[in-house]
Amino acid sequence: MCGIAGYWNVRSGRPASRAILEAMSRSLRHRGPDEEGYWVEGALALGMTRLRVVDPAGGHQPMANEDGTVQLVYNGEIYNHADLRRELEARGHRFRTRSDTEAIVHAFEEWGPACVERFNGMFAFAVWNARTRQLFLARDRLGIKPLYVYDGLEGVVFGSELKAVVTHPAVPLEWDLEAVDDFLTYEFVPAPRSIVRDVTKVPPGTWMLWREDDGRVETSRFWRPHAGDRPATVDEAARGLRERLQASVRRRLMADVPLGAFLSGGIDSSIIVGLMSAETPGRVRSFSLGFEDRSYNELPYAALVAERFGTTHHAELVQPRIVEMAERLAGYFDEPFGDVSAFPTFMISELARREVTVALSGDGGDELFGGYDHYRADRWADRIRWLSHSAPWRLVDRLLDGLPPSPRKKGPVNKAKRFAEGLRRPEDLEHARWWVFWDLAERRALYGGDTAEVMKGRDCFGFYRRRLAEAHAAGFVGLQGQLYADVTGYLADDILVKLDRMSMAVSLEARVPFLDHEVVEYAMGIPAEWKIRGAATKWILKGAFRDLLPPAILRRGKEGFSMPMKNWLRGPLRPLLHELLDAGRMRDRGWFQPQEVARLVEEHLRGRENHAHRLWCLMALELSLGGLERRAAERTVRSQEVAS
């Protein structure tokens, strides 16, 4: 696992600077604390920081082919590299190391851009081909590993994180206000946008190729979610799913360093731990954390699973230094990120890193098998459509709107209020009605200045409408279409961003067996009625592993890996709330109406409403922008020092 960075002045031909490359790469030192590597030739610069996982002694980067005409920097793991190695050796390629990195080098030599279709793994990499004078970038199918790009007048700049790209002095730091609008809608910035106007994310399953002869870039999407084998019976589906997930876990145990697993006590992480136990000679190391608020504490369930499989279990009841952590985590995300489960993800990554270098995670199961409440909410909404536009329902809606929220994590009052809130949104959003937290009228009241101009005529729900339209065009409708939209949207731009940044913040490699593309393709072919049956979510997944898991785990509902943000905003985070959303600061920023922000703050602090999602998003935005502005100031100082 690594951080990669580089640039090519393909259009200007200006010689590349090693000093700039080193500054870019060292901004990613948390991703790879074990070693650095640089390659600068003419207008091209490639850099990396490495976390040694596979072949610690031999996997140095940048890595070249036999004659040095191919140079690679790479972040990720190729789990089928041993099979690729045998095939490539049979074709005459000579390997010098045991690393998966070298498999990419020779695969690119042999198959060119089509090599990515042969990889089973998670990856983001850059390859320089000196023979053809081309630079090739690629990102894995599901978007597990990140890759940012700036394509400007002089050429291309790339990096594993936004901070590396904006460290380059040629990259302008101008905010994308449409990305701000998207962020406040979804709590993340959807690809391909970033919060910086001219910097984009390489979408999942996509490669990009720059040529020296004309300076142009070619972009190709090499994978989209699709159905693989379609099982004919429930038994066949359960058997096929179990076989593929077992194989996926087996592949992800490849490592030359200590390895463990996150264990929440939910269905997905419990399955992963159970399958690891079947593949591991010794005891699996498992890691869990909980909070003093019992409605947020899942430690008893995790302990039940740990006992079932005899793991070496590490559990902590945490009292986080939440203010310090809020500012620290914003620096790892760079872009604004509003999902509060980032906090426990960071804390469990810290806990795991004390013992291991690699951890397996259960992420992806909800998006593949219908685990979230909003899939059921959309079904209920469809059943009561006749009632939801009636006078009696409007009365119920007003009554629910007037109820104060419960301090508990969920509870019947909070669920009813959230359900009613989603019903007010456009029906064509389907399940996404319960993903968003700012309605159009609320944003009109919030926005001022330039943001108000951006809103005019803009479809603020356009991102999810496009995801659903793509799903429908691919033949996925109803629940299957919603799952497709979430795999290509929420999973890629929220869940996997959170997992990558929070694990890499502590130099921990996180692996996701549910997102092996063979598992994903098989899951996409399982009928919707076998995923949600009646009130039961993940029905086929639970059935496939019924003999493996304790009954109490199988009976559990979806809880989510969260934290009591709504309570902390009234407690330890209250001073930071006032500091970041101060009326003067809001006026200086010029994007939001200070009186509307003040209303949200007052209603939340008085307990009349739960505005935690809205307020934390505004706070995260300020923390993010402030961090990037400081980085730009440091960049200016560094450029002046170099010039003098």
DAKA-V185807 format. One record per pair of residues at least 24 apart in sequence whose C-alpha atoms are under 7 Angstrom apart, sorted by the first residue. I is the first residue (numbers start at 1). J is the second residue. Records with the same first field share a line. If there is no record, write none. Layout:
I->J / J
This chain:
1->32 / 50 / 51 / 52 / 53 / 75 / 76 / 77 / 509
2->31 / 32 / 48 / 49 / 50 / 51 / 74 / 75 / 76
3->28 / 31 / 32 / 48 / 49 / 50 / 75 / 160
4->47 / 48 / 49 / 73 / 74 / 75 / 159 / 160
5->46 / 47 / 48 / 158 / 159 / 160 / 164
6->45 / 46 / 47 / 157 / 158 / 159
7->44 / 45 / 46 / 156 / 157 / 158
8->43 / 44 / 45 / 155 / 156 / 157
9->43 / 44 / 154 / 155 / 156
10->43 / 154 / 155 / 212 / 215
11->153 / 154 / 155 / 215
12->154
13->43
14->43
15->42 / 43
16->40 / 42 / 43 / 44 / 45
20->168
21->45 / 47
23->167
24->164 / 165 / 167 / 168
25->49 / 164
27->163 / 164
28->164
30->504 / 505 / 506 / 507
31->504 / 505 / 507
32->507
37->61 / 62
38->62
46->73
47->73
48->73
53->255 / 256 / 257
54->99 / 255 / 256
55->98 / 99 / 256
58->97 / 98 / 99
59->97 / 99 / 101
63->102
64->105
65->105 / 106
69->129 / 130 / 131
70->105 / 127 / 128 / 129 / 130
71->127 / 128 / 129
72->105 / 126 / 127 / 128
73->125 / 126 / 127
74->101 / 124 / 125 / 126
75->123 / 124 / 125
76->122 / 123 / 124 / 145
77->121 / 122 / 123
78->119 / 120 / 121 / 122
79->120 / 121 / 251 / 252
80->119 / 120
121->516
133->211 / 212
134->209 / 210 / 211 / 212
135->209 / 210 / 211
136->208 / 209 / 210
137->207 / 208 / 209
138->206 / 207 / 208
139->202 / 204 / 205 / 206 / 207
140->204 / 205
141->204 / 205 / 223
142->204 / 205 / 492
143->204 / 205 / 492
144->496
145->500
147->201 / 202
148->199 / 200 / 201 / 202
149->199 / 200 / 201 / 202
150->198 / 199 / 200
162->334
163->334
167->635
169->635
177->451 / 454
178->454
182->460
184->438 / 617
185->436 / 437 / 438
186->435 / 436
187->337 / 338 / 339 / 617
188->336 / 337 / 338 / 493 / 494
190->493
191->493
195->335
225->521
226->521 / 524
227->521 / 522 / 524 / 525
228->521 / 522 / 525
229->522 / 525
230->525 / 526
231->526
237->526
238->540 / 543 / 544
239->544
242->544
244->519
245->513 / 514 / 519
246->275
248->513 / 516
249->275 / 276 / 513
250->279
252->511 / 513
257->357
258->356 / 357 / 358
259->356 / 357 / 358 / 359
260->284 / 285 / 286 / 356 / 358 / 359 / 360
261->285 / 286 / 287 / 359 / 360 / 361
262->286 / 287 / 288 / 359 / 360 / 361
263->287 / 288 / 302
264->288 / 298 / 302
265->298 / 301 / 302 / 305 / 553
266->553
267->553 / 554
268->362 / 365
269->361 / 362
270->305
272->362
274->309 / 548
277->309
283->310 / 311 / 312
284->311 / 312
285->311 / 312 / 313
286->311 / 312 / 313 / 314
287->313 / 314 / 315 / 348 / 352
288->314 / 315 / 316 / 348
289->315 / 316 / 317 / 318 / 348
290->316 / 317 / 318
291->317 / 318 / 319
292->317
295->408 / 409
296->409 / 562 / 563
323->573
327->623
330->620 / 623 / 624
331->624 / 627
332->501 / 505
333->501
334->624 / 628
335->624
336->620 / 621 / 624
337->620
338->616 / 617 / 620
340->562 / 563
341->561 / 562 / 563
342->498 / 502
344->562
345->499 / 502
346->502 / 503
349->502 / 503 / 506 / 508
350->506
353->506 / 508
357->508 / 509
358->508 / 509 / 510
359->509 / 510 / 511
360->510 / 511 / 512
361->510 / 511 / 512
362->512 / 514
363->512 / 514
364->514 / 515
365->514
367->483 / 486 / 487
368->483 / 523
369->531 / 538
370->483 / 531 / 532 / 537 / 538
371->537 / 538 / 558
372->558
374->431 / 434
375->431
377->419
378->430 / 431
404->607 / 608 / 609
405->609 / 610
407->567
409->564
429->465
431->482
437->614
445->596
446->592 / 593 / 596
447->591 / 592 / 593
448->590 / 591 / 592 / 593
449->590 / 591
450->591
451->591
479->528
480->528
565->612
566->610 / 612
570->605
577->619
580->619 / 622
581->619
